[in-house]
Structure formats: structure tokens, C-alpha cells
Amino acid sequence: MGINKDQVEGRVKEAAGKVQEGVGKAAGSHQQQAKGVAKEVAGTVQKNYGDAKETIKDHAKDHAKDHAKDQQK
């Protein structure tokens, strides 16, 4: 299974969101905390989307291999 752009960018957003949330807590800024949580959630969604794309791609490859084997019989 490979890694695609959405998986990488999603993980970066997750991490940045966690940092922003922590900074917001330390500074007592509910607005920064909320922005951090939102960024973290957006990153999780993007990462999961990337994971799904990779899963579909892997299944398609497996299906193509199986189909090719069946054609050779």
C-alpha cells in the first residue's frame, strides 16, 4: 500500500491542529482552541479520504491480477 498526497496533507493538518489547540489552551484563547480542533478534524477527514483511495486502488490492482489469471486459463 502506497501513500498519497491526501494522507500526507491530512496528517500534517491533524498535527498542526493539535498544536494550535494546545497553544490556544495555554493562551486561554477559546477561539484558537476551536480553530485547532477544526483543523484537526479536517485533517482527519482528509487522511481518511486518502486511506480510502489507497484501499480502493489496492483492491482494483488485486482484482485486475485475478482477472488476468482467469483470462490465462
N, CA, C and O atoms as a GROMACS GRO file, in nm:
protein
  292
    1MET      N    1   0.085  -0.118   0.000
    1MET     CA    2   0.000   0.000   0.000
    1MET      C    3   0.089   0.124   0.000
    1MET      O    4   0.180   0.135   0.082
    2GLY      N    5   0.063   0.215  -0.091
    2GLY     CA    6   0.141   0.337  -0.101
    2GLY      C    7   0.084   0.448  -0.013
    2GLY      O    8  -0.012   0.428   0.062
    3ILE      N    9   0.144   0.561  -0.025
    3ILE     CA   10   0.098   0.679   0.048
    3ILE      C   11   0.066   0.786  -0.055
    3ILE      O   12   0.146   0.810  -0.146
    4ASN      N   13  -0.048   0.849  -0.042
    4ASN     CA   14  -0.084   0.953  -0.138
    4ASN      C   15  -0.086   1.091  -0.071
    4ASN      O   16  -0.071   1.104   0.051
    5LYS      N   17  -0.104   1.191  -0.154
    5LYS     CA   18  -0.099   1.331  -0.111
    5LYS      C   19  -0.201   1.360   0.000
    5LYS      O   20  -0.170   1.431   0.096
    6ASP      N   21  -0.322   1.308  -0.012
    6ASP     CA   22  -0.425   1.335   0.087
    6ASP      C   23  -0.388   1.277   0.224
    6ASP      O   24  -0.415   1.338   0.327
    7GLN      N   25  -0.326   1.161   0.225
    7GLN     CA   26  -0.284   1.102   0.352
    7GLN      C   27  -0.179   1.189   0.420
    7GLN      O   28  -0.186   1.214   0.540
    8VAL      N   29  -0.082   1.236   0.343
    8VAL     CA   30   0.026   1.318   0.399
    8VAL      C   31  -0.029   1.452   0.447
    8VAL      O   32  -0.005   1.492   0.561
    9GLU      N   33  -0.102   1.521   0.360
    9GLU     CA   34  -0.155   1.652   0.396
    9GLU      C   35  -0.252   1.642   0.514
    9GLU      O   36  -0.255   1.730   0.600
   10GLY      N   37  -0.329   1.536   0.518
   10GLY     CA   38  -0.421   1.516   0.630
   10GLY      C   39  -0.349   1.501   0.762
   10GLY      O   40  -0.390   1.558   0.863
   11ARG      N   41  -0.242   1.424   0.761
   11ARG     CA   42  -0.165   1.406   0.885
   11ARG      C   43  -0.099   1.536   0.929
   11ARG      O   44  -0.089   1.564   1.049
   12VAL      N   45  -0.054   1.616   0.833
   12VAL     CA   46   0.007   1.745   0.865
   12VAL      C   47  -0.098   1.837   0.928
   12VAL      O   48  -0.071   1.903   1.028
   13LYS      N   49  -0.217   1.840   0.868
   13LYS     CA   50  -0.324   1.924   0.924
   13LYS      C   51  -0.363   1.878   1.065
   13LYS      O   52  -0.386   1.960   1.153
   14GLU      N   53  -0.370   1.746   1.084
   14GLU     CA   54  -0.401   1.694   1.218
   14GLU      C   55  -0.301   1.744   1.320
   14GLU      O   56  -0.338   1.794   1.426
   15ALA      N   57  -0.174   1.731   1.287
   15ALA     CA   58  -0.068   1.772   1.380
   15ALA      C   59  -0.073   1.923   1.404
   15ALA      O   60  -0.060   1.968   1.518
   16ALA      N   61  -0.091   2.000   1.298
   16ALA     CA   62  -0.097   2.146   1.313
   16ALA      C   63  -0.217   2.186   1.398
   16ALA      O   64  -0.209   2.278   1.479
   17GLY      N   65  -0.327   2.116   1.381
   17GLY     CA   66  -0.446   2.144   1.460
   17GLY      C   67  -0.424   2.115   1.608
   17GLY      O   68  -0.468   2.192   1.694
   18LYS      N   69  -0.356   2.005   1.637
   18LYS     CA   70  -0.326   1.972   1.776
   18LYS      C   71  -0.238   2.079   1.840
   18LYS      O   72  -0.258   2.118   1.955
   19VAL      N   73  -0.140   2.125   1.763
   19VAL     CA   74  -0.051   2.230   1.815
   19VAL      C   75  -0.130   2.359   1.839
   19VAL      O   76  -0.118   2.422   1.943
   20GLN      N   77  -0.212   2.396   1.741
   20GLN     CA   78  -0.291   2.519   1.754
   20GLN      C   79  -0.387   2.510   1.871
   20GLN      O   80  -0.406   2.607   1.944
   21GLU      N   81  -0.447   2.395   1.891
   21GLU     CA   82  -0.537   2.376   2.004
   21GLU      C   83  -0.461   2.391   2.136
   21GLU      O   84  -0.509   2.457   2.228
   22GLY      N   85  -0.342   2.332   2.144
   22GLY     CA   86  -0.261   2.342   2.265
   22GLY      C   87  -0.217   2.485   2.294
   22GLY      O   88  -0.219   2.530   2.408
   23VAL      N   89  -0.180   2.557   2.189
   23VAL     CA   90  -0.141   2.697   2.206
   23VAL      C   91  -0.262   2.778   2.253
   23VAL      O   92  -0.249   2.865   2.340
   24GLY      N   93  -0.377   2.749   2.197
   24GLY     CA   94  -0.498   2.818   2.239
   24GLY      C   95  -0.531   2.794   2.385
   24GLY      O   96  -0.572   2.886   2.456
   25LYS      N   97  -0.513   2.670   2.430
   25LYS     CA   98  -0.536   2.637   2.571
   25LYS      C   99  -0.439   2.713   2.660
   25LYS      O  100  -0.478   2.772   2.761
   26ALA      N  101  -0.312   2.710   2.620
   26ALA     CA  102  -0.210   2.777   2.701
   26ALA      C  103  -0.233   2.927   2.709
   26ALA      O  104  -0.207   2.990   2.811
   27ALA      N  105  -0.282   2.984   2.600
   27ALA     CA  106  -0.304   3.129   2.595
   27ALA      C  107  -0.443   3.168   2.647
   27ALA      O  108  -0.474   3.286   2.661
   28GLY      N  109  -0.524   3.068   2.676
   28GLY     CA  110  -0.660   3.095   2.722
   28GLY      C  111  -0.751   3.147   2.612
   28GLY      O  112  -0.848   3.217   2.639
   29SER      N  113  -0.721   3.113   2.488
   29SER     CA  114  -0.800   3.159   2.373
   29SER      C  115  -0.890   3.046   2.324
   29SER      O  116  -0.845   2.951   2.260
   30HIS      N  117  -1.019   3.060   2.354
   30HIS     CA  118  -1.114   2.959   2.308
   30HIS      C  119  -1.126   2.959   2.156
   30HIS      O  120  -1.151   2.856   2.095
   31GLN      N  121  -1.106   3.077   2.096
   31GLN     CA  122  -1.113   3.087   1.951
   31GLN      C  123  -1.000   3.005   1.886
   31GLN      O  124  -1.024   2.932   1.790
   32GLN      N  125  -0.878   3.017   1.937
   32GLN     CA  126  -0.766   2.940   1.881
   32GLN      C  127  -0.783   2.791   1.906
   32GLN      O  128  -0.749   2.708   1.822
   33GLN      N  129  -0.838   2.756   2.023
   33GLN     CA  130  -0.864   2.615   2.052
   33GLN      C  131  -0.963   2.560   1.949
   33GLN      O  132  -0.941   2.452   1.894
   34ALA      N  133  -1.070   2.634   1.924
   34ALA     CA  134  -1.172   2.589   1.829
   34ALA      C  135  -1.116   2.577   1.688
   34ALA      O  136  -1.146   2.481   1.617
   35LYS      N  137  -1.034   2.673   1.647
   35LYS     CA  138  -0.971   2.665   1.515
   35LYS      C  139  -0.880   2.543   1.506
   35LYS      O  140  -0.873   2.477   1.403
   36GLY      N  141  -0.809   2.516   1.615
   36GLY     CA  142  -0.722   2.399   1.617
   36GLY      C  143  -0.799   2.269   1.605
   36GLY      O  144  -0.759   2.179   1.532
   37VAL      N  145  -0.909   2.261   1.679
   37VAL     CA  146  -0.992   2.140   1.671
   37VAL      C  147  -1.048   2.124   1.530
   37VAL      O  148  -1.050   2.014   1.476
   38ALA      N  149  -1.094   2.234   1.471
   38ALA     CA  150  -1.149   2.229   1.335
   38ALA      C  151  -1.044   2.182   1.235
   38ALA      O  152  -1.072   2.101   1.148
   39LYS      N  153  -0.922   2.234   1.249
   39LYS     CA  154  -0.813   2.195   1.158
   39LYS      C  155  -0.779   2.046   1.178
   39LYS      O  156  -0.753   1.975   1.081
   40GLU      N  157  -0.781   2.002   1.303
   40GLU     CA  158  -0.752   1.862   1.332
   40GLU      C  159  -0.857   1.770   1.269
   40GLU      O  160  -0.823   1.668   1.210
   41VAL      N  161  -0.983   1.808   1.281
   41VAL     CA  162  -1.092   1.728   1.223
   41VAL      C  163  -1.080   1.727   1.071
   41VAL      O  164  -1.096   1.622   1.008
   42ALA      N  165  -1.053   1.843   1.011
   42ALA     CA  166  -1.036   1.849   0.865
   42ALA      C  167  -0.921   1.759   0.821
   42ALA      O  168  -0.929   1.693   0.718
   43GLY      N  169  -0.814   1.758   0.899
   43GLY     CA  170  -0.701   1.672   0.866
   43GLY      C  171  -0.736   1.524   0.876
   43GLY      O  172  -0.694   1.444   0.793
   44THR      N  173  -0.813   1.490   0.977
   44THR     CA  174  -0.856   1.351   0.993
   44THR      C  175  -0.942   1.307   0.875
   44THR      O  176  -0.925   1.197   0.822
   45VAL      N  177  -1.033   1.393   0.834
   45VAL     CA  178  -1.120   1.361   0.720
   45VAL      C  179  -1.036   1.343   0.593
   45VAL      O  180  -1.056   1.247   0.519
   46GLN      N  181  -0.942   1.435   0.570
   46GLN     CA  182  -0.858   1.425   0.450
   46GLN      C  183  -0.771   1.299   0.454
   46GLN      O  184  -0.755   1.232   0.352
   47LYS      N  185  -0.716   1.268   0.570
   47LYS     CA  186  -0.635   1.147   0.584
   47LYS      C  187  -0.719   1.022   0.556
   47LYS      O  188  -0.674   0.931   0.486
   48ASN      N  189  -0.839   1.019   0.612
   48ASN     CA  190  -0.927   0.903   0.590
   48ASN      C  191  -0.967   0.890   0.444
   48ASN      O  192  -0.978   0.778   0.392
   49TYR      N  193  -0.989   1.002   0.378
   49TYR     CA  194  -1.018   1.002   0.235
   49TYR      C  195  -0.900   0.942   0.158
   49TYR      O  196  -0.918   0.860   0.068
   50GLY      N  197  -0.780   0.985   0.193
   50GLY     CA  198  -0.660   0.930   0.129
   50GLY      C  199  -0.645   0.781   0.155
   50GLY      O  200  -0.606   0.706   0.066
   51ASP      N  201  -0.675   0.739   0.278
   51ASP     CA  202  -0.669   0.596   0.310
   51ASP      C  203  -0.768   0.517   0.224
   51ASP      O  204  -0.736   0.410   0.174
   52ALA      N  205  -0.888   0.572   0.208
   52ALA     CA  206  -0.990   0.504   0.128
   52ALA      C  207  -0.947   0.494  -0.018
   52ALA      O  208  -0.967   0.390  -0.081
   53LYS      N  209  -0.887   0.601  -0.071
   53LYS     CA  210  -0.838   0.597  -0.209
   53LYS      C  211  -0.734   0.488  -0.226
   53LYS      O  212  -0.736   0.416  -0.326
   54GLU      N  213  -0.643   0.475  -0.130
   54GLU     CA  214  -0.540   0.372  -0.139
   54GLU      C  215  -0.600   0.232  -0.131
   54GLU      O  216  -0.558   0.142  -0.204
   55THR      N  217  -0.698   0.214  -0.045
   55THR     CA  218  -0.763   0.084  -0.031
   55THR      C  219  -0.832   0.045  -0.161
   55THR      O  220  -0.821  -0.069  -0.207
   56ILE      N  221  -0.902   0.140  -0.221
   56ILE     CA  222  -0.971   0.113  -0.347
   56ILE      C  223  -0.869   0.080  -0.456
   56ILE      O  224  -0.889  -0.013  -0.534
   57LYS      N  225  -0.762   0.156  -0.461
   57LYS     CA  226  -0.658   0.132  -0.562
   57LYS      C  227  -0.597  -0.008  -0.544
   57LYS      O  228  -0.576  -0.080  -0.641
   58ASP      N  229  -0.570  -0.045  -0.419
   58ASP     CA  230  -0.513  -0.178  -0.392
   58ASP      C  231  -0.609  -0.289  -0.432
   58ASP      O  232  -0.568  -0.389  -0.491
   59HIS      N  233  -0.738  -0.271  -0.401
   59HIS     CA  234  -0.838  -0.373  -0.438
   59HIS      C  235  -0.851  -0.382  -0.590
   59HIS      O  236  -0.867  -0.492  -0.644
   60ALA      N  237  -0.844  -0.269  -0.658
   60ALA     CA  238  -0.853  -0.270  -0.804
   60ALA      C  239  -0.735  -0.345  -0.864
   60ALA      O  240  -0.752  -0.422  -0.959
   61LYS      N  241  -0.616  -0.323  -0.810
   61LYS     CA  242  -0.498  -0.395  -0.859
   61LYS      C  243  -0.514  -0.545  -0.838
   61LYS      O  244  -0.486  -0.625  -0.927
   62ASP      N  245  -0.561  -0.583  -0.717
   62ASP     CA  246  -0.580  -0.725  -0.688
   62ASP      C  247  -0.684  -0.786  -0.782
   62ASP      O  248  -0.666  -0.897  -0.831
   63HIS      N  249  -0.791  -0.712  -0.807
   63HIS     CA  250  -0.896  -0.761  -0.896
   63HIS      C  251  -0.842  -0.778  -1.038
   63HIS      O  252  -0.874  -0.876  -1.105
   64ALA      N  253  -0.762  -0.682  -1.083
   64ALA     CA  254  -0.705  -0.690  -1.218
   64ALA      C  255  -0.612  -0.811  -1.229
   64ALA      O  256  -0.612  -0.879  -1.332
   65LYS      N  257  -0.534  -0.837  -1.125
   65LYS     CA  258  -0.446  -0.954  -1.127
   65LYS      C  259  -0.527  -1.083  -1.134
   65LYS      O  260  -0.495  -1.173  -1.211
   66ASP      N  261  -0.633  -1.090  -1.053
   66ASP     CA  262  -0.717  -1.209  -1.053
   66ASP      C  263  -0.785  -1.228  -1.189
   66ASP      O  264  -0.796  -1.340  -1.239
   67HIS      N  265  -0.829  -1.118  -1.246
   67HIS     CA  266  -0.895  -1.124  -1.377
   67HIS      C  267  -0.796  -1.171  -1.484
   67HIS      O  268  -0.832  -1.251  -1.571
   68ALA      N  269  -0.674  -1.122  -1.478
   68ALA     CA  270  -0.571  -1.164  -1.574
   68ALA      C  271  -0.542  -1.313  -1.561
   68ALA      O  272  -0.524  -1.382  -1.662
   69LYS      N  273  -0.537  -1.362  -1.438
   69LYS     CA  274  -0.514  -1.506  -1.417
   69LYS      C  275  -0.628  -1.588  -1.475
   69LYS      O  276  -0.605  -1.692  -1.537
   70ASP      N  277  -0.752  -1.540  -1.455
   70ASP     CA  278  -0.867  -1.611  -1.508
   70ASP      C  279  -0.865  -1.613  -1.661
   70ASP      O  280  -0.908  -1.712  -1.721
   71GLN      N  281  -0.818  -1.508  -1.723
   71GLN     CA  282  -0.811  -1.499  -1.870
   71GLN      C  283  -0.708  -1.595  -1.927
   71GLN      O  284  -0.721  -1.640  -2.041
   72GLN      N  285  -0.605  -1.626  -1.848
   72GLN     CA  286  -0.499  -1.714  -1.895
   72GLN      C  287  -0.542  -1.861  -1.892
   72GLN      O  288  -0.481  -1.945  -1.959
   73LYS      N  289  -0.645  -1.891  -1.818
   73LYS     CA  290  -0.690  -2.032  -1.806
   73LYS      C  291  -0.760  -2.081  -1.928
   73LYS      O  292  -0.803  -2.196  -1.932
   0.00000   0.00000   0.00000
